[in-house]
Amino acid sequence: MLSSFQSELQNIFSSYPVTAYNKEFDLGFLKSRGFTFPKESPCPMKAATPVLKLGYSTRYHTYKWPKIQEAWDYLFSDQEYYEAHRAYDDALHEAQIVYKLYQMGK
């Protein structure tokens, strides 16, 4: 099924900047199926990590990577949201997280 859309999707991935929350996982899946991403943007999850500063790990010398819900609750504390784990809903809210981080200079 994916192969029937491969050319169309690759044209989109080649034309626009691409990212995803936990980009290494999502893009890794697609890269293993032959897609390339010449215009990758930073990973929002990793960009949010030093902003939220959740659970510092002395073992890894970094903060915990925030879940989408944690990032939303921190960045939009005045707006209720419960992650639905549905593609459109996730994409919409993740885009808002990306834009907020961009506004913060992150």
N, C-alpha and C positions, 0 to 999 in steps of 0.2 A: 504493500500500500504506500509506504513512504517513498519508494522508488518512483512511483507515478507522479510525484510532486517535486522530485529532486531538482530538476532544472529550474523550475519556477522559484523554489525556495532558495537555491544557490544564487539566483539573480538578486533576490532581496538581500541576502546575507552579504553579497559583494557590493551592493549599492549603498547600504546604510550602516551606521555604527550599531554594534550588537553587544548586548550584555544580558545577564540574568542573575537573579539572586542565587548565590552559590554557583557562579559562572563555570567553575572548573567541572562541576558535576554535569550540568545541562549541556554545555558546549562540548564537553568530553564525549558524551553520548552521541552527539551529532557528528563530531569529528571522526569517531570510530566507524561511522557509516559513510565517510567520504566527503563531508561538507568542509568547507574552509571559511574562515572569517577574517578577511583582510582588514576590517575596521573594528577591532574589538575595543570596547570601552572597559574601564575598570569594573571590578566586581563590587556591586553595592553592599554585599554582606561584609566584605573585607574593608570597604570604605567606612562602614558604620561602626566597625569594631573599636577603633580608638575614640570614637565619639561617645558611644554608650558605656564603654569601660566596664563590661560585665565580667565578674569572676576571673581575676588575674591568675594565671597559671605560672608558678615558679618553675615548673618542669619545662614548659614551652616558651617561657619569657614573653608571653603575650596575653591579651584578654580573650575571653571566650567569644567565638563567632556568634553574633546574635541571630536568633530565629526571626522570621519576618514579623511575627506577632510582637516580639520584644522591641524590634526597631520601630514598628508602628506606634506602640504604646509610649515609647520615649519621645519620638519626633512629633507625634500628634496626640498628646495626652488629653486634649479636649475633644477628640473625635472617637467615638466608640467604633470598634471594628473587631470582628472575629474571623480569622482566616478560614475561608471556605474550601481551600485546596481544589479550586476549579480554575481552569486555565485563564478565562477572561477576568475573573475576579482577582486572581493572583497578579496577572499582568497589570491591571489597573492600579492596584494598591502598591505594587512594587515600583511602578513608574512614578507614583507620588513620592515614594521614599527616595528614589533616585533624584527627583527634582529638588526635594528638600535638602538632600546632601549637597547638591550642586549649589543651591542658594547659600548654604553654609560654607562654601568654598572647599568642600571635601570631594 
